Amino acid sequence: MQLKPVFAMKQNDFFVTALAIVSNALILAMALINNQSITDILWVYWMQGIIVALFSYRRIKRIPSVDTEGIKTNLAKNPTPNELQHQMATILLIVVLFFHFVYAIFLLSFRTFVPELQAPSMLSLLCGAAMFAAYHFVQNKKAEDNDKTRVVKLAEIPVSIIVRLLPIHITIIFTGFLVIVFGGLFTIAIVFFVVLKTLLETRPAFLMKKIKALQEKAQQAAAK
């Protein structure tokens, strides 16, 4: 009987990973088959970032038990753990939405540099957003179920959000600059960045480990 929860979690992990692969593969396939503009893919990924931000906000607000160790504030009044939890949810949402506002301006500027680029298809945007909403709904539900069984360290929440957003940001920034510099994008480059994004999304533990290692090095350097 004790093996059942472990087996269920492994099934859930496999399903989330499979959903990430299928979502990215379908986005790429639709773009290549329908000869869509690269901006269609990048706007879908932009919308995915918004979806991540909203689900992350929801998750943080719903955490039943939090540990505030490692959280520093400059507030005159020491907030309670619950207050810190809600403040973090709001601040992270605002920060992520601000970055996506900047990304939106970046994406909108493409047609200034490359006038022949087509405007993104609304149908592809909605279909892509629906696929990623389903993917992140399942991923977020798994995280929320796990939160109910433990005390969550608030200091680790920003890192977990960075891990989910990093593949999206890398794809938008590097692919976007290729569009601007070369006036378009080779198919092989599109495939490369989508595959890279998918690999990063399916290996969150690897990204988490690398980011924590960088944090520890920064803390050691600051202490010297």
N, C-alpha and C positions, 0 to 999 in steps of 0.2 A: 504493500500500500504506500510506502514511503517513496517508491520510485515513480509513482504516478505524476506528482507535480513536476518533477525534473523532466520526465518525458514530455509532458505538456508544454513546458517552457522551451524545450528543444524544438518541438513542432512549431511553436510560435516564432522562434528565431528564424527557422527555415522559411516560414511563410512570409515574414517581413522582408527577408533578404530577396526571396523570389519576387515579391511585389515590387521592390525597388528595381530589380533587373527588368521585369516586364514593363513597368511604367516608362523607364528611359528608352527601352528598345522600341516600344510602340511610338513614342514621340519621334525618335529618329527615323523609324520606318515610314511614318506618315509624311514627314518632311521630304524624304528622298523619293518616295513613290509619287507624291503629288507635286514634286518639283517646287516646294515652298521656299520662301526666302529664309536665310539664316536667322533673320530677326524673329521669325515665328518661334523657333526653338528657344532663343534667348528670352523672349517675352514670357514664354511658358515657364522657364526656370525662374524668371523674376517673380512670377505669380507663386511659384513653389516656395520661394523665400518668405513671401507674405503669409502663406499657409503655415509654414513652420513657426513664424512669430506668433500667430494667433493660437495655435495649439500649445505652444510653449507657455504662453500667458495663462491659458486655461489650466494647464498642468500645475504650474507654480501656485496658482490661487487655490487649488484643490488638494495640495499636499496636507495630509492630516497631522504629521508630526515632523518638526524641523529642528536641526541643530545649527546654531548661528556661530559656532566656533570658526575663527578665521575671518569673520566679517567685521570690517572697521568702518565707522561712520564719524563724520565731523559734526553731527547734530548735538546741540546743547543738551537735549533730553535724550536719555538712552531709550530707544524704542524697544518694545517687547518683541519676542521672536515672531509673533503673528503679524505685527506691524512691519517688521523687516521683510517678511515674506511677501506681503502685498506691495511694499515699496519696490522691492526687487522686480516683481512681475511687471509693474508699471514702467519702471525705468528701462528695463530690457526691451519691452515692447516699443517704447519711444525711440530708443537707440536704433533698433533694427529697422523700424519704419523710416527713420531719417536716412539711413544708408540706402534703403530701397528707393527713396525719393531721389537721391543722388544718382543711383543706377538708372532710374527712369529717364532722367535728363540725359545721361550718357547714351542710352539706347535710342532716345528720340533724336539725338544729334547725328545718328548714322546717315540719315537721308541728306544731311547737309554735306557730308563728305562723299557719299555715294548716292547720287540722285536716282540712279536706276533701280535701287533696292525697292522691292514692293512693300506696301504696308502690310502688317501682320494680319492674318486671317482670324476673324472673330471666332469662327467655328473651331479652328485648331487651338485657339487660346482656351476656349471653354472645355473642349475635350481633354486637353492636357491638364488643365486645372482640376478637372473632375478626377482624373487618374491619380494625380499627386495628392489630392485631398483624401482619397480612399487609402492610399499608401500611408500617409502621415496620421490618419485617424487610427489605423491598426497599430502603428508604431507608438503613438501617444497613449492608446489604451493599455498597451503592454506596460509602458512606463508607469502609468497611473496605478495599475494593479500591483506593480512591484513596490510603489511608494507606500501602499497600504500595509505592507509587511515589514517596514523598517523605518528608522529615523533618517530623514534625508538631510544631508549636509548642504546648506544653502550655498556655501562657497564653491561647490562643484557644479551648480546649475549653469552658470555662465559658460563653463567649459563644455558642457554637454550641448548647449545651444550652438556654440562655435563649431563643434564637430559636425552638427547637422547642416550648418550654413556654409561652411568652408568649401565643400565641393561645388556648390551653386555659385559662390562668389568667384572662385578660380575660373570656372567655365565662362561666366559672363565677362570678366575682365580680359582674360587672354584672348578669347574668341572675338570679343568686341574690338580689341586693338588690331587683330589680324584683318578684320573687315575694313577698318579705317585705313590701315597702311596699304593693303593690297587691293582695295576697292572691291572686295568680294571674298570668297573663301572656297578653297578647294574641298571637294567632297571628302577626301581622305583626312583633312584637318577637322572637319565636322565630326566624323566618326571617331577620330582620336580623342577629342575633348569629351564627347559623350561617354565613350568607354571609360576614360579616366574618371569622370564624375561618378559613373556607376560603381567603379571599383572602390572609390573612396567612401561612397555611401554605404556599401556593403561591408566595410571594415571600420566601423566606428570605434571599436576597442583599440585598434592600431593608432588611429588619429588621437584618441584620448591619451594614450600612453605617450605619444610624441609631444603633445601640448603640455602635459604635466611635467615632462622632462625639461622642456624649455622654461616652464615656470620655476622649477627648482633651481635651474642654472641662473635665472635672473635674480632670484632671492639670494642665492649664494654670492653673486657678484655685488648685490646691493649691501650685503652684510660686511663685505671686506672694506 
